[in-house]
Amino acid sequence: MGVVDIFQILVTFAQHLSIISSFNIPWPAQWNGFLAVKNLRLDLSVQFTTYVPAIDFRAQYIILAYFIPMFITLFMLIFFKSPQVVVWYGLLLGCFGCLAAGIALQFIPTTQYSSQQNIASILMSAGGGGAGFLLVVYLIIWAVRRHLAKRKKARIHAASSGHPNVADILNARSVSTVALSNEIKPNLKLLASGSHYKMKPWWKILRNMIVAGALLYSGLLLVGATSNPYTSDYLSQVEGQQIQPIAIALGTILLVFGTLLSYNIISGFFLAGRKMNKRMNSFFRKNMTQFALLGMVILYIPQTTAVFNVFPCTQITCSAGQQFVTNRIDLDITSISSTFLRNTTNSTACTACTFQSTCPANVAAQLCPSVSDLRLNKDPSLSCISEVYPFYLPGAVLVVISATLGFPWLIHTLVSVVSQFLKDIPPLGATTQAESWLIHGSLSQNSCKSLYFGYHYKWRYYNLNVVVQKFLVVAVFVFSVYHEIAIATVIACIHCFFFITALYSRPYVNITETVLSIACVGLNAANSVLAVLVAFQLNVPPNTIYAVATGNLAIPILCIVVGSYFEARLQKRIIESQKARIGGAPANKVQLAKDRGRRVHADPGQDEALPSFMASRKVPSKGAKGKANVSNQHHQHAAIATRGYEEQGGYDGDNLDRESEESEDEYEYEDHRQDKKTLKDKKKKKKPEMTPEEKRLVELVKRLDGQLNVFLLRVLVQFFLVMGLAVFLGLCMTGIGIIRIASDSDVVGATSYAELSNTSATNFEFAGYASWSDFTSNCCCSTTTSSYTNTSTSLYEMWKCLPNSYSGSSLFYKKRKRSDTFVGSGIVLRDYCSTTFNPAVVCGGPTLNVNGSVAVTLCSGVTLAAGQTALYW
């Protein structure tokens, strides 16, 4: 656990340092190299390598706020929920996805599908009705389980004796979780029957083979390794090229999952393979929750920063002759995805109107009047009124409630459950609650141990303290654009306050983590104070950066080395003391756990209230009488635990009760291996035999972990389920916004998907004007705006036009496609953004032809593709 705590402390320190170095204050020029640490806060808008392009705010927000939480939720579902729950949850998300797709179709212009509106209505009806049905099913199942749990609890209460034991306490707590434990942990009846590595039933193998085949075939189709007969009738060659990058990424994921499932099927036919699969399954089930929690802790600052950046906006005015930067995109994958790449315009709000030289001056003045808008501070190219607030803000609110504020609630709830359980069990050979806390932490192997194991009982919620510090720093930092000096001062005060808290509390049990935590928080406080001094433009010598850089790098390393040395010395003294006490034999894990508790023994007067059976106990004196009293009381509680478990089958690992089997896979697997004679002989040579009292203690902690895992995993998985649903709803809202902006009514697209009549075709091509000359007299081509829509395979023009009857009373844009790699180029007909045609190639301007298309007339002797003359003129 020490390595995990050290890693978490160092990552938190680096993230806070990156925030401090991101202040836009007059840093000395010599400090630029050191200030590159600001990239450690996972700012994806910075290009780290040539292979990974920098992305804009929208893409970074979608990845950090939506994709990563959904990815964690997916793995928690796979490992800790039954297939029925996974299917139900997937169908629920699918229903919401259908509902969002139906709403998005309402914004898309009419396509070649004449039944588009009917499709949208069907999707919305199916999505809404399906989601309602699934929620009703969930409520019915929940009500039935709650009723059965109450009946079982009543029977247990009526049958309980007047002398409660530990089994009564644990069973009473587990009444409401027996059914849920079957979902959270695998059924281990095979272990109890001796068939631990039995093959799966034939129908499960057949099911897995069908799923694996479908995954592999779908993946091969998407990556293009085999011919795809399904999309050729619906997608053109250009559209197929556009969706290829996304198809390859999705196909690779399907191939990976299909390959892993195929390996599981093949290895299942061999005993060695089944053993390996069992070990891997046990490892992932035991550590997946720790990985998920550690990931949430590490990604808390990047995710919270991305979400909070949605809120701050500033009113900006562009003077005459300027226009707001805008990402004008079309309804194809390439155009939408290309706008997510970061460019120089993402940091500016206004840009000069760069029309072609032939644009009339009076028209140019009308096309670029003085305008004002509320723009996003993080990315001024985005409008808060028309884009961010309607489509990103609702999702941000859901993420703040479910993840940003939900994660501190999760930490508090999980640690509270552990604390409450420890108050209801015997003292584990300890004299205080704090000592019992540390002994249990040393012997326990429950799934959420990383949240509390490294801390003293009094400071068991210190992880919450770390998360609150991150929340406050990020919540203040996102508003630094308004007043850098004031925000820097507030953040310095926050760091100084938490430094004093860390110095006073010293929450970690181990010396290394305690020293490293105090040093890192202190360095953050010192760095923030230095930033305030620079912000006030005080005389800070430029060479100070060398001392600052050395201190931030050397002090944490020195703390780890020195702390590890003193920790090793202390542990060595404990082991030697145990050897001397028991005659030179090495100490077992129970004895070391008790010594760990005693070495940090706190004053009981400062401790929290003891359990009911410890309330009358006082700290034992050094006399023989006091020791005898403690020994008698301890044996009395051990006897209660023994009697409670003997009623359920004793302490033999092969006779564990059904609840324990269904709640802790790794313990059963360990007991099964320990039944082998060779391993027993090997362990006897290395470790002394545990006393009956110590065996009871180990068994008690083992059974307690079984009950704890049911509660902790239930809370943990349900939290991720709710968070996954919230972020998916936010993703749907944002996706609708992306489609809505792409199909914005003030942009006339380059391609019409509908069958147009002669009049409609003319209105579409000339944007409501009567002819090409009329169009060029009222519209001007903007080379700057056009660059936003260009891709590696296509070239576009963006014309800005005065209002007419076709568009209404506002300025609008007309997008014209000039070339692509498949049909050819239209530049030979007319230069880019030119108003005149090449007289050597074109002898007649664009007019309606016999096919009902608007095309140019080629001169005699000139031969070009029909698509070039009709589409790309």
Secondary structure, DSSP 8 states (H G I E B T S, - for coil): -HHHHHHHHHHHHHHHHHHHTT--S---GGGTTGGGGGGGGT-TTS--SSSS--B-HHHHHHIIIIIHHHHHHHHHHHHHS-HHHHHHHHHHHHHHHHHHHHHHHHHS---S-TTHHHHHHHHHHHHHHHHHHHHHHHHHHHHHHHHHHHHHHHHHHHH--SS--HHHHHHHHHGGGHHHHHHHS---HHHHTT-TT----HHHHHHHHHHHHHHHHHHHHHHTSS--TTTTTTS-HHHHHHTHHHHHHHHHHHHHHHHHHHHHHHHTTSHHHHHHHHHHHHHHHHHHHHHHHHHHHHTHHHHHHHHHTTS-EEEEEE-TTEEE------SSHHHHHHTTB--GGGG-SEEE--B-TTS-HHHHHHHS--EEEEEESS-TTSBIIIIIHHHTHHHHHHHIIIIITHHHHHHHHHHHHHHHHHTTS--TT-SSHHHHHHHHHHH---TTGGGTTTB-STTTTHHHHHHHHHHHHHHHHTTTTT-HHHHHHHHHHHHHHHHHHHHHH--BSSHHHHHHHHHHHHHHHHHHHHHHHHHTT----TTHHHHHHHHHHHHHHHHHHHHHHHHHHHHHHHHHHHHHHTTS----HHHHHHHHHHHT---GGGS----GGGTT-----SSHHHHHHHHHHHHHHHHHHHHHHHTTT-S-GGG--HHHHHH-HHHHHHHHHHTSHHHHHHHHHHS----HHHHHHHHHHHHHHHHHHHHHHHHHHHHHHHHHHHHHHHHHHHHHHHHHHHT-TTEE-SS--S---HHHHHHHHTTT-SSHHHHHHHEEEBHHHHTTT--SSEEEEEEEE---TTT-SS-EEEEEEEEETTTEESTTTS-TT-SS--TTTEEEEEEE-TTS-EEEEE-TT----HHHHHH--
